[in-house]
Every structure is written in C-alpha cells, then in structure tokens.
Amino acid sequence: MNVMLASVGEDIGYILQKSEYLYWLGQGLAGTIVISIIGTLGGLILGVFLAFGKRTKINSNLPWYQKLWRYPIKWLCNIYSVIIRGTPMMVQALIFQYGCFSLLGINWVTILSSVPVFNGSFIAGCIIIVLNTTAYMGEIILSGLNGIGRDQIEGAKSLGMNDFQTLIHVSLPQALRNSIPTIGNEWIVNIKDSSVLNVIAVTELYFQGQTIAGNSYRYMAIYLIIAACYLVLTLGTTGLLKLITMKMDGKKLNLNFFHFRKNTEKGA
Amino acid sequence: MSDKILFDNTTYEEPILAIRNLSKHFGSTEVLKDISFEVKKGECTVIIGPSGSGKSTLLRCLNLLETPTGGNIIFKGNNTLDKKADINCLREKVSMVFQSFDLFNNMDVLANCVIGQTKVLKRNKEEAIRIATENLRKVGMGERLHFKISQISGGQKQRVAIARSLSMSPDIILFDEPTSALDPEMIQEVLEVMRSVAKTGMTMVVVTHEMSFAHDVATNVIFMDKGLIVDQGTPNHIFNESTNERLLKFISKE
C-alpha cells in the first residue's frame, strides 16, 4: 500500500515537472472554463426565452390568430425541454456531430483544425452545451417566475404596466435574483459534465487528461491531478457566486469565507 | 386600434366615478349585489363594513383587478367595462394602495416611485425623479430615497406606496385596507399621510376599519354588509343619525 502511494506520488511529480504535460493541462483547463461559461451564459439567455415560451398563456377566449402562434410555440418549447432533458448530453453531442456531417455536410473536426483548443470541435461542443443547458435553465427561470408573489404582479398592474413591462421590470429581475444559487449550480454541473464532450474531441480537461495518460502511461496520477483541477474549479465558482449574491444583496464584501462575522448591526 | 378609450379626456360631467348596479360573483358565490354609488372629484369616500362583506372586491373592481360580472362603472364619462376600454390607461388614472404594500422588492424606494412614471406615463427620467422625490418628501420618506424595500418598516413601506401612487398623478387613489397590516403607531403615521393627501383635494376611495378616519376625513361613508350597501351618507349620518340595526351593531363593536 505504502509503496503504491509512494509510486503514485512520484508519478504526479513526474507529470507536473514536464512542461509539455503542464501545457496540455493548461489547455484543458482553459477549454473547460471557457466552455462552461459559454454554456451557462448562453443557456441562461436562451433559457429565459424558453421559459417565456412555456409560459405562453392560452385560453379559449383568444382570437384564432393568437391561438395560431401560441399553441405551436408552447408545444415546441415543451417538446424541446422534454427531449433535451430526457437524453444524455454525450448522445446529443454525437447525434449533433454526425447529423451535421451527413445532413449538412459540415465536418466540425476539419474547421479551424490548426487552432489549439478553440477549434471546430470546440465550437460544436459550445453549441451542444448551450442547447443542453437551455432546457435546464428554462425550467429554473420558469420556477423562478412562478415563485414571484401575486403582490408584485398586482403592484405593477395597479400602475398601469402591461404584461410585458411587468415581466421585464418586475418579475424577471426578481426571478433571476432568486435563481442565482440554482443557476450557479448549473454552472458547476457544466464544468463537470463538459467532460463528456471528449467524445467529439473537444479540448477540455478530461480530454487532455486522457492524452497525457496515453502519452505517459501514468493513469492514476493524471486522473488524480485532473480530479483536483475540477475540484479547484468548482470551489472557485462557488466562492465567486457567493460574492455575486452578496454584492446583489447590497452587503459589503468580506473575504471571511467561514462565517465568523462580528455582530455589527446594520444601520436602520 | 385608434378607437380605444384611453380615459384621457379633460372635460367630463360630474361625478368623476359612477358605479351603477355593479355585481360580481365567484362561481356560485355572490360577492357584490347591485352596488350603486357615486364619487365626485375631490371627495373622500370611505367604505366600512365587516370582513367578507365585499369591500375589497368592490374596490378591486374599480380598477379592474377583478372583472365585475354585471353593471357598469362610469369613469370620466366612459364605461370602463366597454370592450374598447384600455385597462392599463384606466389603471394609471385610478391608482391603488394595497394592504400588503406591493412595492417592488428588486428596486429601492426612489426607483419604486420612478418606474411607473417612466415606463407607463413616458415621463423623462429627470422629471420622474423630481416628482418622485417631491412626493416622497411629502410622505416623510425624503431621507430614505435609496433604501431597499427590505430595509424599511411596514409604516414606511405604506407611505412609499402612497408616494408611488401620487407620483402617477392619478385622478383617483383607491386605498385597500392600507393600515390593516400595521401596528398602532404605524397606523397613525400612515393615517396622517392619508389625511394630508385628502386635504390636497385628491379624490380617494378608502376601505378601512379605522372609524376615526371615516369620521374625521370622509365626505361620504358607505356601510356594506353581505355584498350590499346597507347605508350611506355623511359621517354624521352614519355615526350619529342612522337607525339601521346592522350598522348600529357594527359601530358599537368597533
């Protein structure tokens, strides 16, 4: 046992000393960070629209031309969210890649193939992760919007705001604020789940880990290293989100992460 | 659709608001039965009555937060229940103050009073801020323009809500039990503000359980019970002269 641990330790040391391997790891880190941010932000923006689509109001009093677009939009949004949330992202990525090739003739692997990290496969990965996150974000925003109290809506109505103004100025900002912990969670999920995108050769952390493993034959060591990298990334994200939430609540930033705060009463 | 009723006519025949044979039922429950009364410009009408008598529903029908099932509401000479009536235009002229304040939690005190002006009335930002600040000063909140809603007390919230309504320069302000969620001290500070608003000649319709307010400020008091107007008249008539048994019983218990 001790011998094994010592040898893994040696292997980690070996990998971390090789500048080539460090460079590959850095590329993987960059890829994972960028793809998770693009996936989360893109998914958030599209998710807002998905939530709007799913909230489309339909009642029997509407004129026919209103029903003509309201029914399809609502159904499309519901079907999208069911299909995307009901299938694994790895399968979606493969379907997307081969679908693009056989239906549209786009071979993502050949696009920008000389660019390190941010090549055609990476773009394909971004599209997949955005489309995937959209479905989850849609649900998050939807529940956020449903959680807005009736008093807020009535307050807006009583000023003469129309439905759209109420949504943009009152409901949505509060829904987004209340959803920040869940949205942040989605970001953390994206950091980890982007690893499945290695099936379409996206240069992210796990993909680079595999490359190093195949090159150095030190499997245990490299997977421990990338596990540590993922942990650092997710912990960093959690801390960042905490700061953002505090800032939005108008509290002063204090870098005391362990909550030993002095009981200073806020001014009335 | 240019033929919408926008309620922006400046000349109209009194009364400014006339309710005729208004009725409302939720399913098979009749909440309002054949309600008729009038409100003239500058008057303060106070509606009193036991809980569940339909006071709040009546008030909410006036700016169409509830849709009446029968009767007519004539505002500035136009029927608000007309299909061509623009509900949002009605609501910006018939403003409302709620029991639960209904201030926007995502904005500070000043922004709460500005948003309606800039987005609904399309005033420019400087003017809106000037008007909002002026009104917040009137209600004694001039010092706390940039406080978050979660940082101020219930009485202060209600005063901000009144300032928010005033900032819309409405023709009528509806008060839906504005003091019911407050402790006695805060009730007084809010009633004080409402008194001063009434003095400026603002047309008000107030649902309240504060008999002193009805007695001192109202020009017309309406007593409701079980969806009907039981008695109405001057405060003197309601509190001293009326011989209606239900009303006497209600007042003696208050």
Interface residues (C-beta under 8 A of the other chain):
Chain A: D151 Q152 E154 G155 A156 K157 S158 L159 G160 M161 N162 Q165 H169 V170 P173 Q174 R177 G250 K266 A268
Chain B: N63 L65 N88 C89 L90 R91 E92 K93 S95 M96 F98 S100 F101 D102 L103 F104 N105 N106 I115 G116 K119 V120 K148 Q151 R164 M168
